[in-house]
Amino acid sequence: MSNWTTEELDKIASTDDLHISPYRKDGKTLGTPTWIWSVVVDGSLYVRAYNGQVSSWYQAAREQKAGRITAGGLTKDVVFKLLGDTDQERIDVAYKAKYSKSPYLAPMLGDRARSATVEITPA
């Protein structure tokens, strides 16, 4: 279950400027912030890697399992949980609702991006 406050999730959900910075291999240094799409589903925060599992931020998140995000004026140390095939349909619906006008929506609903879905929770 998520430990986000309603206020935090509202800030994140209302913007599309989420930047994710998983830790580097040393486990202490944050990686370069990467802009990605995010969605909130039933009180939980999810992101997907456009380039799937080969994405460098996804690989770092998979290996380090922690980092930091900034979105909607909020900066938070976070933990990453790889999702696999769990809850993908509900996340698809949220992506369609939030990014319906983007020409990049279709790839974010495809198998490549779906395979790199991550749930983000506060550290």
N, C-alpha and C positions, 0 to 999 in steps of 0.2 A: 504494500500500500504506500501511496505517496505521502511525503511529509511536507508538501507544498502548502502554503496558506492560500486561501481563496484570492487574496489580493495579489500575491505573487503570480499565480496562474492567470489571473485576469490581465496583468501587465504583459506577460509573455504571449498570451493568446491574441492580444490586440495589436501585436506588431509582427512584422516579418523580418526583423533585423537581428535574429538570434545568431550570435557568434559562439562557436564551440572551440575550446582549447584543451584537448586531452594532454596529460603530462607526457613528456618525452621519456626516453628509455631510462633516464636516471630517476624517474619517479618524483622529481622535485621541480624541474623546470617545465613551465607551461609551453605548449606548442604555439605556433602562429595561429591567431584566431581565424577561423574559417566560417564564412557566412553560409548558413543553411536554413532550410525551411523547418518549421516546428508546428506541431499540432497538440492540442489538449483534448484528451478523451477520458471522460469519467474521472476527472481529477488527477490524471496522470499526463506527463509530458513525454512526447515522442518525437524523434527525428529520424530521417533516412538519408543515406548517402546516395547522391545522384549517380555516382560512378560505381555503386555497389561495394562489395567487399574489398575491391582493390583501392578504394579511396584511402589516402594517407591518414586522414583524421579518423576514419573508421578503424583502420588497423591499429592506430595508437590507442583508441578507446577500448578496443578488444584486448589489447595487451596490458594496458595500465589500469583500466577499469575506473578511472577517476580523472578529474580535470576541473575546468571552470567554464561557465557560460556567462554571457552578457546579453540582455534583451530587455527592451522596454525600460531602460534606465536602471535595471537590476543586474547586479553582479553576484554570482553564487558559485561556491565550490560544490561540485556535484560528483555523483557516482553513476557509472554507465552499466546498464544491464542489456545484453544482447537479447533480442526478442525471438529470432527465428520465425516460425510461421504462426505464432500465437497472436490472436487479436488483429490480424491483418485487415480483415474486412471493415471493422470499426475505424481503424486508422485510415484506410482508403476513403471512407465517407468523410472524415474530417479534412483530409487533404483536398478532396473535391469541393467541399464547402468553402474552405479558406482560400484556395488558389485556383478557383474555377476559370478565371480569365487568363491564366498564364499559359503560354505555348509549351512550357516545360512540365505541365501537369502529367501528361501521358507517361513519360519515362519514370516519374515518381510513383506511378501506380504499377509499374512493370516488375517482373521477377527480379531484375538486377537490383533495383533500389529496395524492394520489399525484403530481399535477403539481408539487407544491411540496416534493419530497423533497430533502433536503440531507445530504451526507456531511460529517462534521466530523472534522478531523484537528488534532493539536497544531501550533501555529505554530513 
